[in-house]
Amino acid sequence: MKLTILGCYAATPRTLTNPTSQVLEIKNRLFLIDCGEGTQVQLRKNKLKFSKINHVFISHLHGDHFFGLIGLISTFALLGRTTDLHIYGPKGIKEIIDLQLKLSNSWTNYQLFFHELKSKESEIVYEDDKVIVKTIPLKHRVYTNGFLFQEKIGERRLDLNTVQDYEIDTCYYQNIKNGKDITLEDGRIIPNDKLTFDPIPALSYAFCSDTKYNEDIIPLIENVTVLYHESTFLQSEESLAQKTMHSTAKEAARIALKANAKQLILGHYSTRYDSIGLFKEEAETIFEEVLLADDGKSFEF
């Protein structure tokens, strides 16, 4: 699982900082999460292939999380894209994009599919044979969702030495990996757990964008491998965080601790601070495994 941060700062783009956008690579799928201004430039800088992005997840309709979407859609068209593009986001996103395409007479030569979200309960929005994506309802000034990306548990792993000791034919290997016991020619039944190892543990990633401190999400992200949680402010501006419905670094750390996350990544920093290192220092007073997002930074798990 690989995460590439294209932008992770709050509000407006600046000379050296970009608003929220990131790419998650999981089970050879490439998912774009949020699409702030400048996303397509950041994709180029980070040498990520446009053609591999078929699914875009938008957390909410504040500009610093989706103003780059129409530019990306238009660039896809100029590059001759023919593959379908699926966009998951709050109700209204289709109207916004369609109006821009209509008034600029810039209809795409590929299919756009909008999956508009309005439920205040967690729901599955994407699923294939390898990955499942669920919403994480958040509390912000407008309707907002985070997204939980989970690998599906894979097959059991063959203990080849044991399988060969029993002289089991290779035609039965898939059944064994699927969890079935094996009956030998002499009638002995060999339990599956004697022939296999447990599957490789499934990884998961929770993206929690703009939100006030909200313990309601803890059951949804419990034991997550990696939690990205907004930390717009430091605790010294807690009152401002409450007023604007954002979180502090300490609050993000409390969520990670209560959810038993393995790693916490902080982001969505206010640019009022001289160093993002302050966010890490503050969060580590609550939770040990803290990483800092920054534009152009990649993490592998």
C-alpha positions in Angstrom: 0.0 0.0 0.0 1.4 3.3 -1.1 0.2 6.8 -0.3 1.4 9.9 -2.3 0.5 13.3 -0.9 -0.1 15.8 -3.7 -1.3 18.6 -1.3 -2.1 18.7 2.4 -2.5 22.4 3.4 -5.7 24.2 4.3 -7.5 26.9 2.4 -5.7 28.4 -0.6 -2.8 27.2 -2.7 0.4 29.1 -2.2 3.8 29.2 -3.8 5.2 26.1 -2.0 2.0 24.5 -0.6 -1.0 22.9 -2.2 -4.6 22.2 -1.0 -5.8 18.6 -0.3 -5.2 15.9 -2.8 -3.6 12.5 -2.5 -3.3 9.2 -4.4 -3.6 5.8 -2.7 -2.2 2.7 -4.4 -3.7 -0.4 -2.9 -3.8 -3.9 -4.5 -2.6 -2.3 -7.8 -5.6 0.1 -7.9 -4.9 3.8 -8.0 -7.5 6.0 -6.2 -7.5 9.8 -6.2 -8.7 11.3 -2.9 -9.9 14.9 -3.1 -8.8 17.2 -5.9 -7.8 20.7 -4.7 -6.4 23.3 -7.2 -3.2 22.2 -8.9 -3.8 18.5 -8.5 -3.0 17.7 -12.2 0.3 19.6 -11.9 1.2 17.7 -8.7 0.3 14.4 -10.5 2.9 15.3 -13.2 5.5 16.3 -10.7 5.1 13.0 -8.8 5.1 11.0 -12.1 1.8 9.4 -11.5 0.0 8.1 -14.6 -3.2 9.9 -15.4 -4.5 6.9 -17.2 -4.4 4.7 -14.1 -6.9 6.9 -12.2 -10.4 5.7 -12.8 -12.0 6.5 -9.4 -12.0 9.9 -7.7 -13.3 10.4 -4.1 -14.3 13.9 -3.0 -14.9 14.4 0.7 -16.9 17.6 0.5 -17.7 20.7 -1.6 -15.3 23.2 -0.1 -13.1 24.6 -2.9 -9.8 23.5 -1.4 -11.0 19.9 -1.8 -12.4 19.8 -5.3 -11.6 23.0 -7.4 -9.0 21.0 -9.3 -11.5 18.5 -10.5 -12.8 20.3 -13.6 -9.3 21.0 -14.8 -8.3 17.3 -14.4 -11.5 16.2 -16.2 -10.7 18.6 -19.1 -7.1 17.5 -19.3 -8.1 13.9 -19.4 -10.3 14.8 -22.5 -7.4 16.7 -24.2 -5.2 13.7 -23.7 -7.7 11.6 -25.6 -8.9 9.5 -22.6 -11.5 6.9 -23.5 -11.8 5.0 -20.2 -14.7 5.7 -17.9 -14.1 8.0 -14.9 -16.1 7.4 -11.7 -16.5 10.3 -9.2 -17.8 9.8 -5.7 -18.9 12.8 -3.8 -21.6 14.8 -2.1 -24.9 15.4 -3.9 -24.5 18.5 -6.1 -21.1 17.6 -7.5 -22.6 16.4 -10.8 -24.5 19.6 -11.2 -21.4 21.7 -10.6 -19.2 19.7 -13.1 -22.0 19.4 -15.8 -22.6 23.2 -15.7 -18.9 23.9 -16.2 -18.7 21.5 -19.1 -21.9 22.8 -20.6 -21.1 26.5 -20.5 -17.6 25.9 -21.8 -18.8 23.5 -24.5 -16.2 21.1 -23.3 -18.0 17.7 -23.2 -15.7 14.8 -22.6 -15.1 12.0 -25.1 -15.2 9.5 -22.3 -18.0 8.5 -19.9 -18.3 10.3 -16.6 -20.2 8.5 -13.9 -21.2 10.4 -10.7 -22.0 8.5 -7.5 -23.6 11.2 -5.4 -23.6 10.7 -1.6 -26.1 11.9 0.9 -26.4 9.3 3.6 -25.3 10.3 7.1 -24.5 6.6 7.8 -21.5 4.7 6.7 -22.1 2.9 3.4 -20.1 0.9 0.8 -19.5 3.0 -2.3 -17.0 0.9 -4.2 -16.2 -2.8 -4.2 -14.3 -5.2 -6.4 -12.6 -8.6 -5.8 -9.6 -7.0 -4.0 -10.8 -3.7 -2.4 -13.8 -2.3 -0.6 -14.4 1.4 0.1 -16.8 2.7 2.7 -17.7 6.2 3.7 -16.8 7.7 7.1 -19.4 10.3 8.0 -17.7 13.4 9.4 -18.8 16.6 11.1 -18.0 19.8 9.3 -19.7 22.9 8.2 -21.1 21.2 5.1 -21.9 17.5 4.4 -18.6 15.7 4.5 -17.4 12.1 4.3 -14.0 10.5 4.9 -13.3 7.2 3.2 -12.1 3.8 4.5 -10.1 1.7 1.9 -9.8 -1.9 2.9 -8.0 -4.8 1.3 -10.1 -8.0 1.2 -8.5 -10.9 3.0 -6.6 -13.0 0.5 -6.2 -16.7 0.1 -4.5 -18.9 2.7 -0.8 -19.6 1.9 0.4 -23.1 1.0 2.9 -24.8 3.3 4.6 -26.3 0.3 6.9 -28.6 2.4 3.9 -30.2 4.2 1.8 -30.4 1.0 4.7 -32.2 -0.8 5.3 -34.5 2.2 1.7 -35.7 1.8 2.3 -36.0 -2.0 -0.8 -34.0 -2.8 -1.3 -33.4 -6.5 -1.0 -29.8 -7.7 -4.6 -29.8 -9.0 -5.8 -29.6 -5.4 -3.6 -26.6 -4.5 -6.3 -24.0 -5.2 -8.9 -25.9 -3.1 -6.3 -25.9 -0.3 -5.7 -22.1 -0.6 -9.5 -21.7 -0.5 -9.5 -23.3 2.9 -10.7 -26.8 2.1 -9.5 -30.0 3.9 -7.9 -32.7 1.8 -8.8 -36.5 1.7 -5.8 -38.6 0.8 -6.0 -41.9 -1.2 -5.8 -43.9 2.0 -8.8 -42.1 3.4 -7.0 -39.9 5.9 -8.4 -36.3 6.1 -5.8 -33.6 6.4 -7.2 -30.5 8.1 -6.5 -27.3 6.1 -4.6 -25.6 8.9 -2.0 -28.3 8.7 -1.4 -27.5 5.0 -1.5 -23.7 5.0 -0.5 -20.5 6.8 -2.8 -17.7 7.5 -3.4 -15.1 4.7 -1.2 -12.1 4.6 -2.9 -9.5 6.9 -5.1 -7.1 5.0 -4.1 -3.5 5.0 -6.5 -0.5 5.5 -6.4 3.2 5.1 -8.8 5.8 6.6 -8.9 9.3 5.1 -10.6 11.7 7.5 -10.6 15.2 6.0 -12.2 18.3 7.4 -14.0 17.5 10.6 -14.4 18.5 14.2 -13.3 16.1 16.9 -15.8 13.2 16.5 -15.6 10.0 18.4 -18.5 8.6 16.4 -16.0 7.5 13.7 -14.0 5.3 16.1 -15.9 2.1 15.6 -15.7 2.6 11.8 -11.9 2.9 11.8 -11.0 0.6 14.6 -7.6 -1.2 14.1 -7.0 0.6 10.9 -3.4 0.3 9.5 -3.0 4.0 8.6 -5.2 6.9 9.7 -4.9 10.2 7.9 -6.6 12.8 10.1 -6.9 16.5 9.6 -5.0 18.7 12.1 -5.7 22.2 10.9 -4.7 23.8 14.2 -2.5 23.3 17.3 -4.2 23.1 20.7 -3.5 26.8 21.4 -6.2 27.5 18.8 -8.7 25.0 20.1 -11.4 27.6 20.3 -10.9 28.4 16.6 -10.9 24.7 15.7 -14.3 24.4 17.4 -15.7 27.5 15.7 -14.6 26.4 12.2 -15.4 22.7 12.9 -11.8 21.5 12.4 -9.4 19.5 14.6 -6.2 20.0 16.4 -3.2 17.8 16.3 -3.9 16.5 19.8 -7.5 15.7 18.9 -6.3 13.8 15.8 -4.0 11.8 18.1 -6.8 11.0 20.5 -8.9 9.6 17.7 -5.9 7.5 16.6 -5.3 6.2 20.1 -9.0 5.4 20.8 -9.3 3.6 17.4 -6.1 1.6 18.0 -4.7 2.8 14.6 -1.2 1.5 13.8 0.0 4.8 12.2 -1.3 8.4 12.2 -0.6 10.8 9.4 -1.3 14.4 10.1 -2.3 17.0 7.4 -4.5 19.9 6.4 -2.3 22.3 8.2 -3.1 26.0 8.6 -0.3 28.0 7.1 -0.3 30.3 10.2 2.4 28.2 11.8 6.1 28.5 11.1 6.8 24.7 11.2 4.6 21.6 10.7 7.0 19.9 13.1 5.0 21.5 15.8 2.0 19.3 14.9 4.0 16.2 15.3 5.4 17.3 18.6 1.9 18.0 19.9 0.4 14.8 18.6 3.2 12.6 20.1 2.2 13.6 23.6 -0.9 11.5 23.0 0.0 8.9 20.3 3.5 7.6 19.5 3.3 6.6 15.8 2.9 9.9 14.1 3.9 10.9 10.6 3.7 14.2 8.9 2.1 14.6 5.4 3.8 17.1 3.1 3.4 17.9 -0.5 5.2 15.4 -2.7 5.9 13.0 0.1 5.2 9.2 -0.2 4.6 6.6 2.4 4.7 2.8 1.8 3.1 0.3 4.2 
